[in-house]
Amino acid sequence: MAEKQEDERNPLGLKTENGNPVPLKSVKVDVHIIGYVAEVSSRLTYFNAEETPVEAVFTFPVDDGSAVFQFEADIDGRHIVAEIQEKEQAELTYQDAIEHGQTAMLLKEDNSAGDIFSCKLGNLPPQSEASLVMKYVIELPQEVDGRLRFTLPTVLNPRYSPDVGGLTAAEGATYVPPCKVPYEFSMTATVKGYHKVTSVTSDRMKFDVKYEENNKIAKVAVNEEFKFDHDLGLLVEYEMPYSPQVILETGNPEAEGLLKEDMLMVSFHPDLKEVAMATSGEYIFVIDRSGSMGGDEIKNAKEALLLFLKSLPPGCYFNIVSFGSTHSSLFSNGSQEYTKENLGKAVKLQKKMDADMGGTEILSPLEDIFKRKLMQGHPRRVFVLTDGEVSNTHQVLGLVKTQSQKTSTRVFSLGIGHGVSTALVKGIAKNGGGKAEFIVGGDRVQSKVVSLLKCAMQPAITDVTISWHLPPDVTPVSIPTEPPTIISAGERLTLFAILQGVDKEKNYPESSVTLKGQQDGKPVTYSLTFALGKSSEVNVSAPVHRLATKAQIKLLQDEESAKLNEDTYHISPDLGQEIKTFRQRIVDLSRHGNIVSKYSAFVAIDTEGKKVEDKAVERPCPVPTLSEEFMSGLQPCCSMDAVLDRGEKLDDLVLQSALSAGSNQFYSRKAAPARKKMAKGYGFGGFKFPSFGGLFSKKSKDKDYEDSMEADYDLEEDESDDNSAVEFSSDDKMMSVIALQQLNGEWEVSEQLLKLLGVPKEEFDKQKFSEVPSVVCTVIVLGWLKKEFSHRHEEWQMIETKALAWLASQNLILSVEDIIQQTIQSLWSK
């Protein structure tokens, strides 16, 4: 009878492969999207079917931009609300409660990156149920076509640690393949627009969507079983996707800090006149070829690289840097001119690329790039293509922030695959003054590449100033206090400001905000006019306040990482105090905004519940991973934190001060030898690090690996045509045609090209508007693209620009556009 009762309470029979029960029964997610902002509530339901108390540990991914503002629990009818404490204090509070037999909860951000969280539920009594609710808000990114993308990360991949020379598990994480996830999952969403909701779709899932109130509201439910083999995404399209969004959120007079102030959020696309695309520049493509990039990831990276190469302007300079456990450049002496010969070498390398370079040592190639001398008249643009699976994220971001500013380099990033680190990919672009894009599931590579390249080739807006023009009795305080140092033309900009002195009973005249800056050496100005409308009701979630707080916290964390990077080589005796100051400011903001940060955590104690007498048994709750290297090898025996904790005690003042401030990401050049000795593969404390298939540390590359690296760059002996037989991850005719374009923008006649276009040779010969075959061929290709792929014009726009520029130099009698239209009529009007 007892066995039957247990089955009823725990119908899934939740157990790991080794037979241990899994206390996590279900994850239910509720999403509310209003305009550009999403509020997410995740309910984790636990049941302890054992005869002893358990400690449930669940490590899971979140988007790095999430502002986690609430953590609460319901246990046997008791409602418990967690409070924010400094992380070390929260951990002590939790541990003290556990030792005294009390049920307690802890929610914290991983030390290595802001996109991993760990939730602990300790001393859950036998035969007891608990529901834990975590809430966060996030501003949604916008796709090239104007749609908003909401992503619920579900896949967590182990990340490469340079200190270990292999993959490391996140703290408390137990990884399983997607098919082995034992708990239930469900998600519902409500979308509400300031304008009509045109559509709500997904790349991979089937949704039941119901529209209400004349399409102002859409209610969404997942109507198929979720397989945990991808991050779950929603694409939301509004009737007017680029319209400004202005929210004045009422402060809570009973709260403290920022939460009691009225907060303004203004999101808009500065309508600045586009200037001509750059015809010069140095473009460096940094390609992740680590073992974790196997399969679709490396195929997408290769396709993206080819489109980058084909879209570059004549007259620029370029280079390709491949990295894994080591890194190598196509041109070892630095970037070379974009010529037919050099493009041929690049395409040959692109064809040979594979995920065969071991680990993910991303810091070293970036350091080498920043050390290179700048080329006069050719601004440097760096593009990083990666799955982002590294544990030294803070160190990478610190390097990018300091060096991009010192060298006037802009850094762009393209995250590839499910489970990609949003902390790394978004952080690289933000700190490098660039833009981040992601390729997941069925996303088309082309639109992402063009989006990045257009942003890179258009001069950024610098020397930015923001001016608020408000009623005389209203005083603004911008959050953060300093404006962004660089803005990309055409990209959405979000500004926050505390407004003091707002009277909710008044009808104010129109207000405005003005953006000023320099673009390509010329002054630019944009003003947005808006009305101050304010609700008299206090929003408990306070999404605008949370997002403003998160923005300020992220800025301080980035500045801290940059300061640590600066002092890596030039040790300052004041560094310890500076780091402590950064930490205290972050903790203060976290408390005032009730937001989790790197240095703060949520903790709660069930003070009214019955105490347990037996020691709790730890029960990890599995998280899905797509890492084939990890699952095919042995699971790492310890987390990155454990590696750091067991290292030699380093008494260097700077390192000691930084670590005391919680900066586990700090990497002293003095400490490096000790750490490498500790983690080079011989193990410690009875543990030995495994060697995962396809992964090599710097010390363990074999001769075959080194020979394959040399073969990659031995391009002189390969005499094959640089524009033929390019392989793609899909049967995309458009990409196959684009691959055949020459450096100067023309297409040369070939049997392969005519077959792709579906144009018989005799029909080609009938086109008499030019005696130059490549002119005729180029016009036919442009006509074919317009006819077949007009709906994807943004993907081939830059390819078209090169072709039109070349045609304009051919002294045609008629206008190019007229010739293209006539050719379309001639070949495809029948």
ZAMARGU-4260 file (C-alpha; in steps of 0.2 Angstrom, whole numbers, plus 5000, padded with zeros to 4 digits):
<rodrens>
0) 5000/5000/5000 | 5014/5012/5004 | 5022/5008/4987 | 5006/5013/4979 | 5004/5029/4989
5) 5022/5034/4984 | 5018/5031/4965 | 5003/5042/4967 | 5013/5056/4975 | 5027/5054/4963
10) 5019/5048/4947 | 5035/5050/4936 | 5045/5038/4947 | 5059/5052/4947 | 5076/5044/4948
15) 5093/5046/4941 | 5102/5033/4931 | 5111/5027/4947 | 5094/5025/4956 | 5094/5040/4967
20) 5077/5049/4968 | 5075/5066/4961 | 5065/5078/4972 | 5061/5090/4958 | 5044/5085/4951
25) 5040/5099/4939 | 5045/5116/4932 | 5031/5127/4927 | 5035/5144/4918 | 5023/5158/4916
30) 5029/5173/4904 | 5021/5190/4903 | 5027/5201/4889 | 5022/5219/4888 | 5030/5229/4874
35) 5049/5226/4875 | 5049/5219/4892 | 5046/5201/4898 | 5042/5196/4916 | 5045/5177/4920
40) 5039/5167/4934 | 5047/5149/4936 | 5038/5138/4949 | 5049/5123/4955 | 5039/5109/4964
45) 5048/5097/4975 | 5043/5081/4984 | 5053/5071/4996 | 5048/5053/4993 | 5062/5047/5004
50) 5062/5042/5023 | 5076/5055/5027 | 5077/5074/5024 | 5085/5079/5008 | 5094/5094/5001
55) 5089/5097/4983 | 5102/5106/4972 | 5096/5113/4955 | 5108/5122/4944 | 5101/5130/4928
60) 5104/5143/4915 | 5096/5160/4914 | 5099/5174/4901 | 5113/5186/4907 | 5101/5201/4905
65) 5089/5194/4918 | 5085/5204/4934 | 5080/5191/4947 | 5070/5200/4959 | 5059/5188/4969
70) 5062/5171/4977 | 5048/5163/4988 | 5042/5147/4994 | 5026/5138/4999 | 5030/5123/5011
75) 5015/5114/5020 | 5004/5129/5019 | 5017/5141/5025 | 5022/5156/5013 | 5041/5161/5015
80) 5048/5176/5006 | 5067/5176/5004 | 5078/5192/5007 | 5094/5198/4998 | 5110/5197/5008
85) 5128/5198/5004 | 5132/5181/4996 | 5144/5175/5009 | 5132/5180/5023 | 5118/5172/5013
90) 5128/5156/5012 | 5132/5157/5031 | 5114/5160/5035 | 5108/5145/5025 | 5121/5133/5032
95) 5117/5139/5050 | 5099/5135/5047 | 5103/5118/5040 | 5114/5113/5054 | 5100/5118/5066
100) 5088/5107/5057 | 5078/5120/5049 | 5071/5120/5031 | 5080/5134/5021 | 5082/5140/5003
105) 5096/5148/4994 | 5097/5156/4976 | 5113/5163/4970 | 5122/5167/4954 | 5137/5157/4949
110) 5154/5165/4952 | 5161/5162/4935 | 5146/5169/4925 | 5130/5179/4927 | 5120/5166/4916
115) 5121/5152/4928 | 5110/5151/4944 | 5110/5138/4958 | 5095/5134/4969 | 5096/5125/4985
120) 5082/5118/4996 | 5089/5111/5012 | 5081/5100/5025 | 5065/5096/5015 | 5057/5083/5027
125) 5051/5066/5022 | 5035/5065/5012 | 5034/5084/5011 | 5031/5095/4996 | 5038/5112/4993
130) 5035/5125/4979 | 5049/5138/4975 | 5045/5153/4964 | 5058/5163/4956 | 5054/5179/4946
135) 5064/5189/4934 | 5062/5203/4921 | 5072/5205/4905 | 5072/5217/4890 | 5069/5208/4874
140) 5081/5209/4859 | 5075/5213/4842 | 5078/5203/4827 | 5083/5211/4810 | 5065/5209/4804
145) 5058/5219/4819 | 5052/5204/4829 | 5056/5202/4847 | 5064/5186/4853 | 5060/5179/4870
150) 5072/5164/4875 | 5070/5153/4890 | 5087/5145/4892 | 5085/5126/4896 | 5101/5119/4890
155) 5117/5120/4901 | 5133/5115/4894 | 5149/5112/4904 | 5162/5126/4901 | 5180/5125/4897
160) 5192/5131/4910 | 5210/5136/4905 | 5216/5133/4923 | 5210/5115/4921 | 5213/5112/4903
165) 5196/5104/4901 | 5178/5105/4904 | 5172/5109/4921 | 5155/5107/4929 | 5145/5122/4936
170) 5143/5122/4955 | 5131/5109/4960 | 5127/5104/4942 | 5123/5086/4937 | 5122/5084/4918
175) 5111/5072/4908 | 5106/5070/4890 | 5090/5079/4885 | 5081/5062/4884 | 5085/5058/4902
180) 5077/5074/4910 | 5066/5066/4923 | 5054/5081/4928 | 5039/5088/4920 | 5039/5105/4911
185) 5026/5117/4905 | 5025/5135/4899 | 5012/5148/4896 | 5014/5165/4890 | 5003/5181/4888
190) 5009/5195/4876 | 5002/5212/4877 | 5007/5226/4865 | 5005/5245/4865 | 5000/5241/4847
195) 4992/5225/4839 | 5000/5209/4841 | 5003/5202/4823 | 5010/5185/4827 | 5018/5174/4840
200) 5028/5160/4833 | 5042/5148/4837 | 5057/5141/4828 | 5054/5123/4833 | 5039/5122/4845
205) 5020/5121/4841 | 5010/5134/4851 | 4992/5136/4854 | 4989/5155/4851 | 4973/5164/4855
210) 4971/5182/4851 | 4960/5193/4862 | 4954/5212/4863 | 4956/5215/4845 | 4973/5207/4844
215) 4980/5218/4858 | 4983/5202/4868 | 4989/5185/4863 | 4988/5170/4875 | 5001/5156/4871
220) 5002/5138/4877 | 5014/5125/4872 | 5004/5110/4865 | 5017/5097/4863 | 5030/5089/4875
225) 5046/5098/4877 | 5061/5088/4873 | 5074/5098/4883 | 5085/5097/4867 | 5085/5116/4864
230) 5082/5133/4872 | 5064/5137/4871 | 5060/5153/4860 | 5046/5164/4856 | 5046/5177/4842
235) 5033/5191/4844 | 5028/5203/4830 | 5019/5219/4834 | 5010/5229/4821 | 5022/5244/4824
240) 5038/5235/4829 | 5049/5250/4829 | 5038/5263/4838 | 5046/5271/4854 | 5041/5264/4871
245) 5039/5276/4886 | 5035/5270/4903 | 5034/5280/4919 | 5033/5268/4934 | 5027/5274/4951
250) 5039/5271/4965 | 5033/5262/4981 | 5034/5275/4995 | 5036/5261/5008 | 5051/5254/4999
255) 5069/5259/5001 | 5082/5265/4988 | 5078/5265/4970 | 5061/5256/4973 | 5053/5271/4981
260) 5058/5283/4967 | 5047/5286/4951 | 5057/5278/4937 | 5056/5282/4918 | 5061/5270/4904
265) 5062/5276/4886 | 5066/5264/4872 | 5068/5270/4854 | 5077/5268/4838 | 5087/5284/4835
270) 5081/5289/4817 | 5098/5295/4811 | 5102/5297/4793 | 5113/5282/4788 | 5130/5287/4781
275) 5139/5278/4768 | 5146/5261/4772 | 5165/5260/4775 | 5176/5256/4761 | 5191/5253/4772
280) 5194/5244/4788 | 5203/5230/4796 | 5192/5215/4799 | 5197/5200/4810 | 5187/5185/4811
285) 5190/5174/4827 | 5183/5157/4825 | 5180/5145/4839 | 5186/5127/4833 | 5185/5119/4850
290) 5178/5101/4852 | 5162/5108/4858 | 5159/5117/4841 | 5156/5100/4833 | 5141/5096/4822
295) 5129/5110/4817 | 5139/5123/4826 | 5155/5122/4816 | 5144/5121/4800 | 5135/5137/4805
300) 5152/5145/4809 | 5159/5141/4792 | 5144/5147/4783 | 5144/5163/4793 | 5163/5166/4789
305) 5160/5163/4771 | 5147/5176/4770 | 5157/5188/4780 | 5172/5186/4768 | 5161/5188/4752
310) 5153/5204/4759 | 5169/5213/4763 | 5172/5229/4754 | 5187/5230/4741 | 5202/5240/4748
315) 5200/5233/4766 | 5212/5222/4776 | 5207/5205/4784 | 5213/5190/4794 | 5206/5174/4801
320) 5211/5168/4818 | 5206/5150/4823 | 5207/5145/4841 | 5205/5130/4852 | 5218/5124/4865
325) 5230/5135/4854 | 5227/5148/4841 | 5233/5152/4823 | 5231/5165/4811 | 5228/5163/4792
330) 5241/5177/4790 | 5254/5176/4803 | 5261/5193/4800 | 5245/5202/4803 | 5230/5207/4792
335) 5233/5207/4773 | 5224/5216/4759 | 5208/5210/4753 | 5213/5203/4736 | 5208/5189/4725
340) 5223/5179/4730 | 5221/5182/4748 | 5202/5178/4747 | 5206/5162/4739 | 5217/5157/4753
345) 5203/5162/4766 | 5190/5151/4757 | 5202/5136/4756 | 5204/5138/4775 | 5186/5140/4777
350) 5182/5123/4768 | 5195/5114/4779 | 5189/5120/4795 | 5182/5108/4808 | 5180/5107/4827
355) 5197/5099/4830 | 5207/5111/4840 | 5203/5105/4858 | 5198/5117/4872 | 5192/5134/4872
360) 5206/5146/4875 | 5198/5162/4869 | 5208/5174/4880 | 5225/5171/4872 | 5220/5175/4853
365) 5211/5191/4859 | 5226/5197/4869 | 5237/5194/4853 | 5225/5204/4842 | 5224/5219/4854
370) 5244/5219/4854 | 5244/5221/4835 | 5248/5238/4829 | 5233/5247/4822 | 5233/5250/4803
375) 5232/5269/4799 | 5216/5273/4790 | 5208/5256/4793 | 5198/5255/4809 | 5199/5238/4817
380) 5183/5227/4819 | 5184/5210/4827 | 5171/5197/4825 | 5170/5182/4838 | 5161/5167/4832
385) 5159/5155/4847 | 5147/5144/4857 | 5153/5153/4872 | 5157/5138/4883 | 5171/5145/4894
390) 5173/5148/4913 | 5184/5163/4913 | 5170/5175/4906 | 5174/5190/4918 | 5193/5189/4913
395) 5188/5190/4894 | 5176/5204/4897 | 5189/5214/4907 | 5201/5212/4893 | 5189/5217/4879
400) 5183/5233/4889 | 5200/5239/4893 | 5209/5235/4876 | 5194/5240/4864 | 5194/5258/4872
405) 5213/5259/4872 | 5215/5253/4854 | 5198/5261/4847 | 5194/5243/4842 | 5175/5237/4841
410) 5171/5219/4845 | 5156/5210/4838 | 5150/5193/4843 | 5140/5179/4835 | 5134/5165/4848
415) 5131/5149/4839 | 5120/5134/4846 | 5109/5130/4861 | 5116/5132/4878 | 5127/5147/4872
420) 5134/5158/4886 | 5124/5174/4885 | 5136/5181/4898 | 5151/5179/4886 | 5143/5183/4869
425) 5133/5198/4875 | 5147/5204/4886 | 5160/5204/4873 | 5149/5215/4861 | 5143/5227/4875
430) 5161/5230/4882 | 5168/5230/4864 | 5156/5244/4858 | 5149/5231/4845 | 5133/5221/4843
435) 5129/5203/4848 | 5118/5191/4838 | 5114/5172/4841 | 5111/5158/4829 | 5100/5144/4836
440) 5089/5131/4829 | 5082/5135/4812 | 5089/5153/4812 | 5096/5158/4795 | 5114/5163/4797
445) 5114/5176/4783 | 5103/5188/4791 | 5113/5188/4807 | 5129/5190/4798 | 5123/5205/4788
450) 5116/5213/4803 | 5133/5212/4812 | 5143/5218/4796 | 5131/5232/4792 | 5133/5238/4810
455) 5152/5236/4809 | 5154/5245/4792 | 5144/5260/4797 | 5153/5273/4808 | 5147/5272/4826
460) 5140/5287/4836 | 5153/5293/4849 | 5155/5307/4861 | 5137/5304/4866 | 5127/5316/4877
465) 5109/5313/4883 | 5099/5328/4888 | 5081/5327/4896 | 5069/5342/4893 | 5056/5340/4907
470) 5043/5351/4916 | 5052/5364/4927 | 5047/5355/4943 | 5053/5338/4938 | 5071/5333/4940
475) 5079/5318/4931 | 5094/5308/4937 | 5100/5296/4923 | 5103/5278/4927 | 5117/5274/4924
480) 5123/5292/4927 | 5135/5291/4912 | 5128/5289/4895 | 5135/5275/4884 | 5152/5278/4876
485) 5147/5272/4859 | 5130/5269/4850 | 5127/5259/4834 | 5116/5268/4822 | 5099/5260/4819
490) 5100/5249/4835 | 5087/5251/4849 | 5093/5262/4864 | 5085/5261/4881 | 5087/5275/4894
495) 5082/5275/4912 | 5080/5290/4923 | 5074/5293/4941 | 5061/5307/4940 | 5059/5318/4956
500) 5045/5329/4959 | 5032/5321/4948 | 5014/5325/4953 | 5002/5311/4947 | 4987/5323/4948
505) 4995/5335/4935 | 4993/5335/4916 | 5011/5339/4910 | 5015/5346/4893 | 5025/5336/4881
510) 5043/5331/4887 | 5058/5326/4876 | 5075/5318/4877 | 5089/5323/4865 | 5104/5312/4860
515) 5119/5321/4853 | 5136/5314/4847 | 5148/5312/4833 | 5147/5301/4818 | 5161/5300/4805
520) 5168/5316/4811 | 5151/5325/4809 | 5139/5330/4823 | 5122/5321/4824 | 5106/5325/4834
525) 5090/5315/4838 | 5076/5321/4849 | 5061/5310/4855 | 5045/5319/4861 | 5034/5310/4873
530) 5021/5313/4886 | 5023/5309/4905 | 5009/5297/4909 | 5009/5289/4926 | 4999/5276/4934
535) 4993/5279/4952 | 4995/5261/4956 | 5011/5253/4962 | 5017/5238/4952 | 5024/5226/4964
540) 5035/5218/4951 | 5042/5235/4947 | 5050/5229/4930 | 5057/5246/4925 | 5065/5248/4942
545) 5073/5231/4941 | 5080/5233/4924 | 5087/5250/4929 | 5095/5242/4944 | 5102/5228/4933
550) 5109/5240/4921 | 5119/5249/4934 | 5125/5233/4942 | 5131/5226/4926 | 5140/5242/4922
555) 5149/5241/4939 | 5154/5222/4937 | 5161/5226/4920 | 5171/5241/4927 | 5178/5229/4940
560) 5183/5216/4927 | 5192/5230/4917 | 5201/5236/4933 | 5207/5218/4937 | 5213/5216/4919
565) 5222/5233/4919 | 5232/5227/4935 | 5236/5210/4928 | 5252/5217/4922 | 5254/5234/4932
570) 5250/5229/4950 | 5243/5243/4960 | 5244/5244/4979 | 5227/5251/4979 | 5218/5238/4969
575) 5212/5228/4984 | 5203/5243/4991 | 5196/5248/4974 | 5189/5230/4972 | 5181/5231/4989
580) 5173/5248/4984 | 5166/5240/4968 | 5159/5226/4978 | 5151/5237/4991 | 5142/5247/4978
585) 5136/5232/4969 | 5129/5224/4985 | 5121/5241/4990 | 5112/5242/4973 | 5107/5224/4974
590) 5099/5227/4991 | 5090/5243/4986 | 5083/5235/4970 | 5081/5218/4977 | 5091/5210/4963
595) 5103/5195/4964 | 5121/5200/4958 | 5138/5192/4958 | 5140/5197/4976 | 5123/5195/4983
600) 5110/5180/4985 | 5092/5177/4991 | 5090/5166/5007 | 5075/5161/5017 | 5072/5150/5032
605) 5056/5141/5037 | 5056/5147/5055 | 5039/5140/5059 | 5041/5122/5051 | 5046/5107/5061
610) 5064/5104/5063 | 5072/5088/5056 | 5084/5078/5066 | 5093/5067/5053 | 5106/5074/5042
615) 5099/5078/5025 | 5105/5068/5010 | 5110/5079/4995 | 5100/5075/4979 | 5106/5084/4963
620) 5092/5088/4951 | 5099/5085/4933 | 5100/5098/4920 | 5100/5094/4901 | 5116/5096/4891
625) 5120/5095/4873 | 5139/5093/4875 | 5144/5077/4866 | 5162/5078/4873 | 5156/5079/4891
630) 5144/5065/4890 | 5155/5053/4880 | 5169/5056/4894 | 5169/5055/4912 | 5160/5069/4921
635) 5172/5081/4930 | 5173/5077/4948 | 5173/5095/4954 | 5167/5112/4949 | 5178/5127/4945
640) 5176/5134/4962 | 5183/5118/4969 | 5198/5120/4958 | 5201/5138/4965 | 5198/5133/4983
645) 5211/5119/4983 | 5224/5129/4975 | 5240/5135/4983 | 5237/5149/4995 | 5244/5164/4986
650) 5249/5179/4998 | 5251/5192/4984 | 5242/5207/4991 | 5232/5211/4975 | 5226/5193/4972
655) 5222/5191/4991 | 5212/5207/4990 | 5203/5203/4974 | 5198/5185/4980 | 5192/5192/4997
660) 5180/5203/4987 | 5173/5187/4979 | 5183/5189/4962 | 5186/5171/4958 | 5189/5176/4940
665) 5204/5186/4944 | 5219/5178/4936 | 5236/5184/4941 | 5251/5181/4930 | 5260/5176/4946
670) 5247/5164/4951 | 5246/5156/4933 | 5261/5144/4936 | 5254/5137/4952 | 5237/5134/4945
675) 5243/5126/4929 | 5254/5114/4940 | 5238/5111/4950 | 5227/5107/4936 | 5239/5099/4922
680) 5231/5082/4923 | 5239/5074/4938 | 5225/5077/4949 | 5224/5082/4967 | 5215/5077/4983
685) 5212/5060/4976 | 5204/5067/4960 | 5211/5066/4943 | 5204/5076/4928 | 5199/5066/4914
690) 5204/5069/4896 | 5189/5071/4886 | 5187/5065/4868 | 5193/5078/4856 | 5199/5090/4870
695) 5217/5094/4872 | 5226/5105/4885 | 5241/5116/4879 | 5252/5102/4887 | 5244/5087/4880
700) 5243/5090/4861 | 5249/5075/4851 | 5259/5076/4835 | 5244/5071/4824 | 5235/5087/4831
705) 5250/5098/4827 | 5251/5091/4810 | 5233/5094/4807 | 5236/5112/4812 | 5250/5114/4800
710) 5240/5106/4786 | 5226/5119/4789 | 5237/5134/4785 | 5248/5125/4771 | 5237/5133/4758
715) 5250/5137/4745 | 5250/5119/4738 | 5231/5118/4736 | 5227/5125/4718 | 5209/5121/4718
720) 5197/5135/4712 | 5194/5147/4727 | 5175/5149/4723 | 5170/5132/4719 | 5162/5117/4729
725) 5159/5127/4744 | 5149/5116/4757 | 5135/5123/4767 | 5124/5116/4782 | 5109/5117/4771
730) 5103/5115/4753 | 5102/5134/4751 | 5103/5139/4733 | 5105/5157/4737 | 5120/5154/4747
735) 5128/5143/4734 | 5126/5157/4721 | 5133/5170/4733 | 5148/5159/4736 | 5152/5161/4717
740) 5153/5180/4718 | 5170/5187/4714 | 5179/5199/4726 | 5175/5214/4715 | 5156/5210/4715
745) 5154/5201/4698 | 5149/5184/4694 | 5159/5174/4681 | 5149/5163/4669 | 5151/5144/4673
750) 5140/5129/4670 | 5138/5127/4689 | 5131/5144/4691 | 5119/5143/4676 | 5113/5127/4683
755) 5109/5135/4700 | 5100/5149/4692 | 5090/5137/4681 | 5096/5147/4665 | 5100/5137/4649
760) 5116/5142/4640 | 5105/5146/4625 | 5094/5158/4635 | 5110/5166/4642 | 5117/5169/4625
765) 5101/5179/4620 | 5105/5193/4632 | 5113/5206/4621 | 5113/5222/4633 | 5132/5219/4635
770) 5146/5210/4626 | 5155/5206/4642 | 5149/5189/4649 | 5152/5193/4667 | 5141/5209/4665
775) 5127/5198/4658 | 5130/5185/4671 | 5130/5198/4686 | 5114/5206/4680 | 5105/5189/4678
780) 5110/5184/4696 | 5103/5200/4703 | 5087/5198/4694 | 5086/5180/4700 | 5089/5186/4718
785) 5075/5199/4717 | 5063/5186/4709 | 5067/5171/4720 | 5072/5179/4737 | 5065/5196/4738
790) 5058/5191/4755 | 5076/5188/4761 | 5083/5204/4754 | 5091/5209/4770 | 5102/5194/4769
795) 5109/5198/4752 | 5109/5217/4753 | 5128/5219/4755 | 5131/5206/4741 | 5120/5216/4730
800) 5129/5233/4735 | 5145/5226/4729 | 5138/5219/4713 | 5129/5236/4709 | 5145/5246/4712
805) 5154/5235/4700 | 5141/5236/4686 | 5141/5255/4688 | 5159/5255/4683 | 5155/5245/4666
810) 5148/5260/4656 | 5131/5252/4653 | 5120/5263/4641 | 5104/5260/4651 | 5102/5261/4670
815) 5107/5245/4679 | 5089/5244/4687 | 5081/5245/4670 | 5092/5231/4663 | 5089/5220/4678
820) 5070/5222/4676 | 5071/5219/4657 | 5081/5203/4661 | 5068/5197/4673 | 5055/5199/4660
825) 5065/5191/4647 | 5070/5175/4657 | 5056/5172/4669 | 5040/5180/4663 | 5034/5165/4654
</rodrens>
